[in-house]
Amino acid sequence: MKIAGLVGITDEELIVRAMRDAQSLLSEHIERGPYDAEQAITELLEVIDRPDIVAATNRLCSEFGLRPSRSR
C-alpha cells in the first residue's frame, strides 16, 4: 500500500524504518546505562507514535485482519 504524500514508500517500509530507528534508540540507551530511562521512552514515543506510523500500522492491521491497539 502506498502512503499519500510519500512517493514510492509502502506502509511496510515506513514501519520497518520506524522499527530500525527504535532499535537504534534502545541500543544507545543500553550503552548509556539505566539512568535515563525516561528520556529513552520519550525518544521511542517520538518514533513509534507518529501519526504516519500509527496510520500505517492501522492500515496493515486491517489488511491482515488484526485489531490495532487503541489509541490514547
WOPE-V538839 format. One record per residue. N is the residue number from 1. RES is the residue in one small letter. SS is DSSP state (alpha for helix, beta for strand, coil for the rest). PHI is phi in degrees with one decimal (999 if undefined). Layout:
n=N res=RES ss=SS phi=PHI
n=N res=RES ss=SS phi=PHI
This chain:
n=1 res=m ss=coil phi=999
n=2 res=k ss=beta phi=-86.6
n=3 res=i ss=beta phi=-101.5
n=4 res=a ss=coil phi=-59.5
n=5 res=g ss=coil phi=90.8
n=6 res=l ss=beta phi=-119.9
n=7 res=v ss=beta phi=-69.2
n=8 res=g ss=beta phi=82.1
n=9 res=i ss=beta phi=-112.8
n=10 res=t ss=beta phi=-96.6
n=11 res=d ss=alpha phi=-58.1
n=12 res=e ss=alpha phi=-59.5
n=13 res=e ss=alpha phi=-64.0
n=14 res=l ss=alpha phi=-61.9
n=15 res=i ss=alpha phi=-68.8
n=16 res=v ss=alpha phi=-62.9
n=17 res=r ss=alpha phi=-61.1
n=18 res=a ss=alpha phi=-65.0
n=19 res=m ss=alpha phi=-63.5
n=20 res=r ss=alpha phi=-64.4
n=21 res=d ss=alpha phi=-61.6
n=22 res=a ss=alpha phi=-64.7
n=23 res=q ss=alpha phi=-62.4
n=24 res=s ss=alpha phi=-63.9
n=25 res=l ss=alpha phi=-61.8
n=26 res=l ss=alpha phi=-64.4
n=27 res=s ss=alpha phi=-61.8
n=28 res=e ss=alpha phi=-62.0
n=29 res=h ss=alpha phi=-62.2
n=30 res=i ss=alpha phi=-62.3
n=31 res=e ss=alpha phi=-66.0
n=32 res=r ss=alpha phi=-76.2
n=33 res=g ss=coil phi=105.5
n=34 res=p ss=alpha phi=-80.4
n=35 res=y ss=alpha phi=-78.1
n=36 res=d ss=alpha phi=-121.8
n=37 res=a ss=alpha phi=-60.2
n=38 res=e ss=alpha phi=-62.6
n=39 res=q ss=alpha phi=-64.8
n=40 res=a ss=alpha phi=-62.0
n=41 res=i ss=alpha phi=-64.3
n=42 res=t ss=alpha phi=-59.3
n=43 res=e ss=alpha phi=-65.1
n=44 res=l ss=alpha phi=-62.9
n=45 res=l ss=alpha phi=-62.0
n=46 res=e ss=alpha phi=-62.8
n=47 res=v ss=alpha phi=-85.6
n=48 res=i ss=alpha phi=-92.9
n=49 res=d ss=coil phi=-106.7
n=50 res=r ss=coil phi=-68.5
n=51 res=p ss=alpha phi=-56.4
n=52 res=d ss=alpha phi=-69.8
n=53 res=i ss=alpha phi=-70.9
n=54 res=v ss=alpha phi=-61.4
n=55 res=a ss=alpha phi=-63.9
n=56 res=a ss=alpha phi=-62.9
n=57 res=t ss=alpha phi=-62.7
n=58 res=n ss=alpha phi=-62.2
n=59 res=r ss=alpha phi=-63.0
n=60 res=l ss=alpha phi=-65.9
n=61 res=c ss=alpha phi=-60.6
n=62 res=s ss=alpha phi=-63.9
n=63 res=e ss=alpha phi=-62.8
n=64 res=f ss=coil phi=-100.0
n=65 res=g ss=coil phi=74.7
n=66 res=l ss=coil phi=-97.4
n=67 res=r ss=coil phi=-92.6
n=68 res=p ss=coil phi=-68.9
n=69 res=s ss=coil phi=-68.6
n=70 res=r ss=coil phi=-70.0
n=71 res=s ss=coil phi=-80.1
n=72 res=r ss=coil phi=-71.9
